[in-house]
Each structure stands twice: as C-alpha cells, then as structure tokens.
Amino acid sequence: MNNKLNLLGTLLNPPSRKEIPYRKTVVVIPTYNEVENIDRLLTIIQSMDFGLHVLFVDDNSPDGTAEKIIEWKNRGNEDWIYLIQRSGKLGLGTAYVTGFKWALKHGYERILEMDADLSHNPCDIPNFLKAAETADLVLGSRYKQGVNVVNWPLTRLLLSYGASLYTRTITGMPIKDPTGGFKCFRKEVLEALNLDEVKSNGYSFQIELTFKAWRKKFKIEEIPIIFIDRTVGKSKMSKAIVKEAILMVWRLRWLSIIGKI
C-alpha cells in the first residue's frame, strides 16, 4: 500500500520544469480508433507546459481520430501538434518506426512513446525526462514496485506478468517490465538501433527495441508507473500479437548467441 501511495504522490507532484534541463522532446503516439481519447489526452499535455511536441501516427482510423487531431491543430494554430496519416492499419511497430524516423529527422533529442488511451498517464512524462538526464533509455515499469495495474481482469494481468518473466528467462535481460510501451529514448539510442532492421510489429516491438538497446550497452533505467486500463475504446490485443511476442523472444535469443545483435 505504501508503494502505491508513493507512486500516486509522484503522479500528483511531478518534478518542476526547473528541475529538468530542457531538451527538445517529442511524444510519439500511434492511433487507431482513439477519437474518444484525443481531447482528454491533449488537454492534459497542453496543461503541463513543458514545451512538449506531440506526433500522432494514425493508421487511417475510420472513427475520425485524424480529423479530431487536425481540429485541435487548427483550433489555435497549435505548432506543437503533428500528424502523420498512413494509408491503412499497418501495425504498432511500423507506426513507431515511422514516428521515430520523423523525430530523428527533425532533430529531437528526447523521443517518448506512449499509448493514446490514457492507460499511460501523461503526468508521468516529467519523471521520464528527469531520469533521461542520466539514462539512455527510460522504461515505465508496472512491476518495479509490486504490481501497479488498475482495472485489468486477472487473466490479462497473468498474461502480462507471465510474459515479463518469460522474456527475462529466455533473453537474460534484467528488466522487470520488458513489454511495457511507455518509454523515453535519447536520440543516440534510436540512431544506433538501425530502425530498418526492426522485425516485430505488435507488442513484441517493445521487447525487441529494449533488448537491442541492452545488448548495445546503453544505460537503461526503469521508473515505476501506475497503469490504468482504458475506459473508452477497444484494446488492440490479439492472439496473433501474443504469438508474435512468444516467437520473437526466441529469435532475439538466437541472434544474440550467434553475434547478430
């Protein structure tokens, strides 16, 4: 209980801007049918006043997600909101790769990734930026201080926690939450990873990038977060995504053994 209270305190009292030397920072957010979350998400980020830029990568959402983002951008000529519209539902991994390449091309020094559904609390972003002053890759961990997940059914929690244990066992990577999708990269990490060689496209994408960064000896730090399951919209989890993650772990292990990573 005390750990959870401490985490809540972190959310409610993030570091002030004076505590974090400014770096040009963008948050990359893939979207598919997230129109119900865009207003709340951008309102929170706008209120934080940390000079953040936001890049949405939308996979041709039929629910009007892109139109909602454009409405926000045009409302006050917002120069901190950007949008890449893709031709179809091309997958999470390729969305992030597209966003990361755009961020590197435009000279961002810190690149965050997070979900659009508010399961990742935008108020945690200052904590990531503070940790990134000394770490190359900062991971938001649901399992660093116990289990900090809200509103998940037991089956989903067991799947996630089991996947973390499975990944650590097979790869040897000492990360408590390797499947999490709330991260902050220094640009040097993404530049070193060769994004064109990223093979995974579902949630195994998270494992692949973290593993490759770890193998390249970048400094990785996990910070605790509280993950709150989405309240609107539908989860993108599927059996195919789970299968891809199971196989990807073994592929990464084999490539590391033969010296390809």
N, C-alpha and C positions, 0 to 999 in steps of 0.2 A: 504493500500500500504506500509506504513512504517513497519508494522509487517512482510510483505513478504520480504522487503529489509533486515530486521534484520535477518530473517531466512537464506537468501542467504549468508549473511555475516558469519553466523555460519558455513555453509557448506564450505565456502571458507577458513575460518580461524579457524580450529578446535583447541582444546587445544593441547599444545605440550606434548610430552611424559614425560617431566619433571614435568608437572602439574598433572600427573596421576600416583600414585604409582603402580608399575607393579603387576598384578595378572595373574596367569596362566589362559588364556582365549581362548575359542574355539567358533567359529561361526558355528551353525548347519543350514544346508541349504538343504531342501528336493528338489529333482529334478524329473521332468518327462517331457521329450522332451524339454530340455533347452540348447541344444548344441550350439545354436547361441549366447547365452549369456555368456558362460563359459569363453572365452578368455578375454572379457572386464571386467567381474567381478573379476577374479583372478589377472589380471594386476593391477587393482585399489587397491585391498587388498595388493598385494605384494609391491606396491609403498609406502604404508602408513608406513611401518617399525615400527609397534607397537608390534611385537612379537606375532601376532595373529596366531592361528591354525584354520583350516577350515575343517569341517567334512561334506561331502556330503552324503545324504541318497537317493540313486537313486532307483526308482521303475521299473527297467528293461526297461528303455526308449528305444524304437525302433529306435530313431533318432541318436544314437551314443553318447549320453551325457556321459555315463560312460567311454566310450573309450576316449573321449576328456579329461576328468579329469585324467585318467591314463596317457595319453600323457603328460599332464602338470607335473604330479608327477615324471614321468621318465625322463623328459627333463633335469632337473638339480638335480636329486635325492632329490626332494623337501620333506623335513621331516615335513613340516607344513601343508601338504595337506593329508587328509584321505578320504576314500571312503567305504561306506557300500552299497553293491549291494543286493537288495531284489529280490524275485522271480517274482513279478508282481506288478500291480498297486493297492497297499494296502491302500492308503489314506494318507492325510496330517497329521492327528492326530497321527496315529501309526508311521509315519516316524519320527515325532518329539519325540515321546516317546522312540523310538529306539535310536535316537541320544542323547537324554538326559541321558538315562541309560549308554550309552557308555562314555559320558563325565564325569559322576559321577564315574564310574568305573576307569577312568584314571586320577582322581584327579584334574580336572579343578575347579577353584574357581569362575570363571565368565563364564556363558553359555549364548550366544546370539542366537537368532533365527531371520532369515530374509529370504526374497524371493530371488530366483536366477535371476529374470528377470530385476533387477536394478530399479524396482519401489521403492525399499528401497536403499537409497544412502549409500554405504559403508563408505563414508567420514564422516557420522554421528556417526560411531562407537566410536570414542574417546569421544564424548559428552555423550554417554551411559555409558562408563566406568567411566567418571568423576562423573556422577550422582550416579553411583552404589557405590561410596565411602561412601555415607550416606543413600542410599535407598536399600531395599532388592530386589525390582522388579522395573525396569525402563521400561516404555512404550513409544514408539514413537507415538505421537498423531498428527493426521491430522486435529484435530478440537480444539486444545487448544487455538490457536490464530486465530480465524476465521476459514475459510475453506481453507486448503492448499493442494489442489488436482489439478493436471495438466493432461489434455487430457482425462478425463473421460466424457462420454456422460451424459447429465442431468439425465436420468433415473437411471444410475448406481450410481451417486452421491446421488440422493434422497434415493435410496435403502440403501446405506451405512450409510448416516446420520440418516435416519429414524430408522435403526437397532440400532444405538447407543442410540438414545432417548428411543426406546422401551426397550432396555436392562436396562438402568438406571432406567426407570419407574418401571419395574417388579421386578428387583432384589434389588433396592435401592443402588446399588453400585455407588459411586460418581466418575465415570471415564468417561471422555468425549469421549474417543475412545476405547471402550472395544473390538471391533472386529479387531483391528489392529494386524499385525503379525510381527512387528519389536520390539523386546524386549531384555532385559538383565536380567537374573536371577542370584542372588547369589546362590551358591550351596545349602545353607541351605533351601532355598525355595523349590527347587525341591526334596530335601530329605524328606521334611515334607509333600509333597502333595500325596504320595503313587501313583506313576505313573501307577501301575497296575489297579487302580480303575478308571482311566480316561475313560469315555464312548464315548465321541464325536470324530468324525473322519474328519469332514470338517472344515469350518471356525469357527464353534461353539466351536472348541477346544480352540481357543483364549479366548473366553468368560469364558469357564469352568475353565481354569487354573488361570486366573486373579481373578475370583470370589472366588475360593477356597483359594488363597493366601490372599485376602482381608478378608475373614472370619476367617482366622488364625492370623489376626492382623499383618501381615507383612507390613512394610512401603513401599508404592507404590508411585512412582513419575512419572508424565507424562512430557515428554520434547517435544517441537514442532519439527516436521519434515515436509518436503515437499514431498508429494507422487506424483511420476510421472509415469503414466501408462506405461506398457511395450510397446516397439516399435517393438519388434520381438517376435514370438511365439504366442501361444494362451492362453487365460485366462482359468482357471480351474473352474470358477464359473458355477453353475448349479442350476436348480430348487430344486433338492434333497438336495443340500447343504443349500439353503435358508430355506427349510422346517425343516431340522435338527436343524438349529440355532433357529428358532421360538419355537420349542418344547423344546429345551434344556434350554432356559431361564426359562420356567415354571417349568421344572424338578428341576433346581437349587434352585428356589424359594421355592418349596415344601420341598426339602431336608433340606434347612436351617430352615424352620418353625418347622419341626419335630426333629431338632437337629442332623441330619445325616451328616452335614457339619459344 
